[in-house]
Amino acid sequence: MKLQINGPGPAGLSLRRPWRLPNIGDSVFGAVVAALGLFLLVLAALIVFELVDKSRLSITTFGFGFLVSTKWDPVHNEFGAAPAIYGTVFSAALGLVLALPIGIGAAIYLSEIAPPWVRTPVSFLVEMLAAIPSVVYGLWALLVMVPWVRDVVERQLGDHLSFIPLFDGPRYGIGFLAAGLVLAIMVLPIITAISRDAILAVPTAQREAMYALGATKWEVVSRAVLPYCRSGLVGAAILALGRALGETIAVTMVIGSGYFITASLFSPASTAASSLASQFPDPSGPLHRAALIELALILMVITLLANILARFLVWRVARAPDLIRE
């Protein structure tokens, strides 16, 4: 009897693989996963379409000038998004700058230095901090942090560094500095937890090779661990930035209501999210409502651009050659 499969077999035999039914479970699983992925894209497209449709009155009335105008006057129906865009980006960047060094440093300590009896409970507490509702952070910041910022931080900075525009202006306690601090506290658990997991994913062989060459703990961390997991660290930073850009309640409580562009950290300001939270429940008219919805559309575009930038940075960092392999 002559056996046949695709291709030549041993001793010149031509063997043919028997036909079998496709795995139905794999086919169904693949179809379900593909449908879920497409559903996310369709959902995002529907949200954008709805925002564009509901803000059409504002788009046709103000055009591109809505993005650069600094006026927000519901009485005279004059609206512009420039201060809200500036406040959103500036407060989120300030929070990220304050939280990133602390978060990565805490992740290095928990993964590389801390003993097990410290590492386990502290890691658990860090993850629990990420689950605290935003309104709790906002109330704590308003009742505890804002008076401290006004009476201690802003007074010291204003008395000694007022010649710098960042630290000039009246000291209210509420403003960019308070918003940046509360955002830093809120994104710190995210940066710490994700960075710790990225560091723990570094193979032990990377560390052992450096120790075998006589490296110190600092040299192992800086030359073997961090270069290997830098894509994870970049991902943690961008994920925290996305959280900071969209934060609403906590920022609304401590940033004030100033609607202008200023370099002072002491000045009250507004973000796109805080403007929506404070004004959307009671708009003065159809144009005011459309302008708020267009502000929400701009906030969504900023968030999408941040995510696209995150994917690009992670891709670039992942493709870059590791220093340890050079």
C-alpha positions as CSV (number, residue, x, y, z in Angstrom):
1,M,0.0,0.0,0.0
2,K,1.3,3.4,-1.0
3,L,1.0,6.2,1.6
4,Q,0.9,9.8,0.4
5,I,1.3,13.2,2.1
6,N,2.3,16.6,0.7
7,G,5.9,16.4,-0.3
8,P,8.4,13.5,-0.6
9,G,8.7,11.0,2.3
10,P,11.5,8.8,3.4
11,A,12.8,6.2,1.0
12,G,11.2,7.9,-1.9
13,L,7.6,7.3,-0.7
14,S,5.1,10.0,-1.5
15,L,2.8,10.4,1.5
16,R,-0.5,12.4,1.6
17,R,-1.8,13.9,4.8
18,P,-5.4,12.7,5.6
19,W,-8.1,15.4,5.3
20,R,-9.8,16.6,8.5
21,L,-12.5,19.0,9.5
22,P,-11.4,22.5,10.6
23,N,-11.5,23.2,14.3
24,I,-14.8,24.9,14.9
25,G,-13.8,26.3,18.3
26,D,-10.8,28.1,16.9
27,S,-12.9,29.6,14.1
28,V,-15.6,30.8,16.5
29,F,-13.0,32.3,18.8
30,G,-11.2,34.1,16.0
31,A,-14.5,35.5,14.7
32,V,-15.6,36.7,18.2
33,V,-12.2,38.4,18.9
34,A,-12.2,40.1,15.5
35,A,-15.8,41.3,16.1
36,L,-14.8,42.8,19.5
37,G,-11.8,44.6,18.0
38,L,-14.0,46.0,15.2
39,F,-16.6,47.0,17.7
40,L,-14.1,49.2,19.5
41,L,-13.2,51.0,16.3
42,V,-16.9,51.5,15.4
43,L,-17.7,52.8,18.9
44,A,-14.9,55.3,18.7
45,A,-16.1,56.4,15.3
46,L,-19.7,56.8,16.5
47,I,-18.6,58.9,19.5
48,V,-16.6,61.2,17.2
49,F,-19.6,61.4,14.7
50,E,-22.0,62.3,17.5
51,L,-19.7,65.0,19.0
52,V,-19.2,66.5,15.5
53,D,-22.9,66.4,14.8
54,K,-23.9,68.0,18.2
55,S,-21.2,70.7,17.9
56,R,-22.0,71.6,14.3
57,L,-23.5,75.0,15.3
58,S,-20.3,76.0,17.1
59,I,-18.1,74.7,14.3
60,T,-19.9,76.6,11.6
61,T,-20.2,79.8,13.7
62,F,-16.5,80.1,14.9
63,G,-14.6,77.8,12.5
64,F,-10.9,77.6,13.2
65,G,-11.0,80.7,15.4
66,F,-12.5,78.6,18.1
67,L,-9.1,76.9,18.7
68,V,-7.2,80.2,19.1
69,S,-9.7,82.5,20.7
70,T,-9.3,83.3,24.4
71,K,-12.9,84.6,25.0
72,W,-15.6,82.6,26.8
73,D,-18.6,84.9,27.2
74,P,-21.9,83.1,27.3
75,V,-23.8,86.4,27.7
76,H,-22.5,87.7,24.3
77,N,-22.2,84.2,22.7
78,E,-18.4,84.5,22.2
79,F,-16.5,81.3,22.8
80,G,-12.9,80.1,22.3
81,A,-11.0,77.0,23.5
82,A,-7.4,78.2,23.7
83,P,-7.2,78.7,27.5
84,A,-9.0,75.4,28.1
85,I,-6.6,73.5,25.7
86,Y,-3.6,75.3,27.3
87,G,-4.8,74.5,30.8
88,T,-5.4,70.8,29.9
89,V,-2.0,70.2,28.5
90,F,-0.1,72.4,31.0
91,S,-1.7,70.8,34.1
92,A,-1.3,67.3,32.8
93,A,2.3,67.9,31.8
94,L,3.0,69.4,35.2
95,G,1.5,66.4,37.0
96,L,3.5,64.0,34.9
97,V,6.8,65.9,35.5
98,L,6.2,65.8,39.2
99,A,5.1,62.1,39.3
100,L,7.4,60.4,36.8
101,P,10.7,60.6,38.8
102,I,9.0,59.5,42.0
103,G,7.1,56.7,40.4
104,I,10.1,55.2,38.5
105,G,12.2,55.6,41.7
106,A,9.6,53.8,43.8
107,A,9.3,51.0,41.2
108,I,13.1,50.5,41.2
109,Y,13.1,50.3,45.0
110,L,10.2,47.9,45.1
111,S,11.6,45.6,42.4
112,E,15.4,45.8,43.0
113,I,16.2,46.9,46.6
114,A,13.3,46.4,49.0
115,P,13.2,43.2,51.1
116,P,10.3,40.9,50.6
117,W,8.6,41.9,53.8
118,V,8.5,45.5,52.6
119,R,7.9,44.8,48.9
120,T,4.7,42.8,49.1
121,P,2.6,45.1,51.4
122,V,3.8,48.3,49.8
123,S,3.1,47.0,46.3
124,F,-0.4,46.1,47.4
125,L,-0.9,49.6,48.8
126,V,0.3,51.2,45.7
127,E,-2.2,49.3,43.6
128,M,-5.0,50.1,46.1
129,L,-4.2,53.8,45.7
130,A,-5.1,53.6,42.0
131,A,-8.6,52.4,42.9
132,I,-9.5,55.5,45.1
133,P,-12.3,57.5,43.4
134,S,-11.4,60.9,41.9
135,V,-13.8,62.8,44.1
136,V,-12.0,61.5,47.2
137,Y,-8.7,62.9,45.9
138,G,-10.5,66.2,45.1
139,L,-12.0,66.6,48.5
140,W,-8.7,65.8,50.2
141,A,-6.9,68.3,48.0
142,L,-9.4,71.0,48.6
143,L,-9.5,70.6,52.4
144,V,-5.9,69.7,53.1
145,M,-3.6,70.3,50.2
146,V,-4.8,73.7,49.0
147,P,-4.3,75.5,52.4
148,W,-0.8,74.0,52.7
149,V,0.0,75.0,49.1
150,R,-1.2,78.6,49.8
151,D,0.4,79.1,53.2
152,V,3.7,77.2,52.7
153,V,4.6,76.3,49.1
154,E,3.4,79.4,47.3
155,R,4.6,81.7,50.0
156,Q,8.1,80.3,50.0
157,L,8.3,80.2,46.2
158,G,6.8,83.6,45.8
159,D,9.1,85.2,48.4
160,H,12.3,83.8,46.9
161,L,11.6,83.1,43.2
162,S,9.0,85.7,42.2
163,F,11.3,87.1,39.5
164,I,10.6,83.9,37.6
165,P,7.2,84.1,35.8
166,L,6.2,80.6,36.9
167,F,6.2,81.7,40.6
168,D,4.7,85.2,40.2
169,G,1.2,86.3,41.0
170,P,-1.3,86.3,43.8
171,R,-1.3,83.3,46.2
172,Y,-4.7,81.8,46.3
173,G,-3.8,78.1,46.8
174,I,-6.0,77.0,43.9
175,G,-4.6,77.1,40.4
176,F,-2.1,75.2,38.2
177,L,0.2,74.2,41.1
178,A,-2.6,72.6,43.1
179,A,-4.0,70.9,40.0
180,G,-0.6,69.6,39.0
181,L,0.1,68.2,42.5
182,V,-3.3,66.4,42.8
183,L,-2.7,65.0,39.3
184,A,0.7,63.8,40.3
185,I,-0.7,62.0,43.3
186,M,-3.4,60.4,41.2
187,V,-1.1,59.1,38.4
188,L,1.7,58.1,40.7
189,P,0.3,54.6,41.5
190,I,-0.2,54.0,37.8
191,I,3.4,54.9,37.0
192,T,4.8,52.9,39.9
193,A,2.8,49.7,39.3
194,I,3.4,49.5,35.6
195,S,7.1,50.4,35.9
196,R,7.5,47.8,38.6
197,D,6.0,45.1,36.4
198,A,8.2,46.2,33.5
199,I,11.3,46.0,35.7
200,L,10.4,42.6,37.1
201,A,10.0,41.3,33.5
202,V,13.7,41.9,32.9
203,P,15.4,38.4,32.7
204,T,17.6,37.5,35.7
205,A,20.4,36.7,33.3
206,Q,20.8,40.5,32.5
207,R,21.5,41.2,36.2
208,E,23.7,38.2,36.8
209,A,25.9,39.1,33.8
210,M,26.5,42.6,35.1
211,Y,27.2,41.3,38.6
212,A,29.6,38.8,37.2
213,L,31.6,41.7,35.7
214,G,31.8,43.3,39.1
215,A,29.1,45.9,38.6
216,T,27.5,47.7,41.5
217,K,23.8,47.8,42.2
218,W,23.5,51.2,40.5
219,E,25.4,50.1,37.4
220,V,23.1,47.0,37.2
221,V,20.0,49.1,37.4
222,S,21.2,51.9,35.1
223,R,23.0,49.8,32.4
224,A,21.2,46.5,32.4
225,V,17.7,46.8,33.8
226,L,16.4,50.2,32.7
227,P,17.6,50.0,29.1
228,Y,16.0,46.6,28.8
229,C,12.6,47.7,30.0
230,R,12.5,51.3,28.7
231,S,9.6,50.6,26.4
232,G,7.5,49.6,29.4
233,L,8.6,52.8,31.2
234,V,7.5,54.9,28.3
235,G,4.2,53.1,28.1
236,A,3.6,53.8,31.8
237,A,4.4,57.5,31.4
238,I,2.0,57.9,28.4
239,L,-0.7,56.0,30.1
240,A,-0.4,58.3,33.1
241,L,-0.5,61.3,30.8
242,G,-3.8,60.0,29.3
243,R,-5.3,59.7,32.8
244,A,-4.1,63.2,33.6
245,L,-5.5,64.8,30.4
246,G,-9.0,63.5,31.1
247,E,-9.2,63.9,34.9
248,T,-12.3,66.0,35.7
249,I,-13.7,66.1,39.3
250,A,-10.4,66.4,41.3
251,V,-9.0,69.1,38.9
252,T,-12.3,71.0,38.9
253,M,-12.2,71.3,42.7
254,V,-8.7,72.8,42.9
255,I,-7.8,74.6,39.7
256,G,-10.2,77.5,40.0
257,S,-12.2,79.1,37.2
258,G,-9.8,81.5,35.5
259,Y,-10.1,81.5,31.7
260,F,-6.9,82.9,30.4
261,I,-3.4,81.9,29.3
262,T,-0.7,82.5,31.9
263,A,2.7,81.1,32.8
264,S,2.1,81.5,36.6
265,L,1.6,78.3,38.6
266,F,-0.3,80.3,41.2
267,S,-3.0,81.5,38.8
268,P,-6.5,79.9,38.7
269,A,-7.2,78.3,35.4
270,S,-9.5,76.0,33.5
271,T,-9.2,72.7,31.6
272,A,-11.5,71.3,29.0
273,A,-12.8,68.7,31.4
274,S,-13.3,71.2,34.3
275,S,-15.2,73.6,31.9
276,L,-17.5,70.8,30.8
277,A,-18.1,69.6,34.4
278,S,-19.0,73.1,35.7
279,Q,-21.0,74.5,32.7
280,F,-22.6,71.6,30.8
281,P,-25.4,71.0,33.2
282,D,-26.8,74.5,32.7
283,P,-25.8,76.1,29.3
284,S,-27.1,79.5,28.5
285,G,-28.3,78.6,25.0
286,P,-27.8,76.3,22.0
287,L,-24.6,78.0,20.9
288,H,-23.1,77.7,24.4
289,R,-24.1,74.0,24.5
290,A,-22.6,73.4,21.0
291,A,-19.4,75.1,22.1
292,L,-19.1,72.9,25.2
293,I,-19.6,69.8,23.0
294,E,-16.9,71.0,20.6
295,L,-14.7,71.4,23.6
296,A,-15.4,67.8,24.4
297,L,-14.5,66.9,20.8
298,I,-11.2,68.7,21.2
299,L,-10.4,66.9,24.4
300,M,-11.1,63.5,22.7
301,V,-8.8,64.5,19.8
302,I,-6.0,65.4,22.3
303,T,-6.4,62.1,24.1
304,L,-6.3,60.2,20.8
305,L,-3.2,62.1,19.7
306,A,-1.6,61.2,23.1
307,N,-2.3,57.5,22.5
308,I,-1.0,57.6,19.0
309,L,2.2,59.3,20.2
310,A,2.4,56.6,22.9
311,R,2.2,53.8,20.4
312,F,4.8,55.5,18.2
313,L,7.2,56.1,21.1
314,V,6.9,52.5,22.4
315,W,7.5,51.2,18.9
316,R,10.6,53.4,18.4
317,V,12.0,52.4,21.8
318,A,11.3,48.7,21.3
319,R,13.1,48.8,17.9
320,A,16.1,50.6,19.3
321,P,19.0,48.3,20.2
322,D,19.4,47.7,23.9
323,L,22.6,49.2,25.3
324,I,23.4,45.9,27.0
325,R,23.5,44.1,23.6
326,E,25.7,46.7,21.9
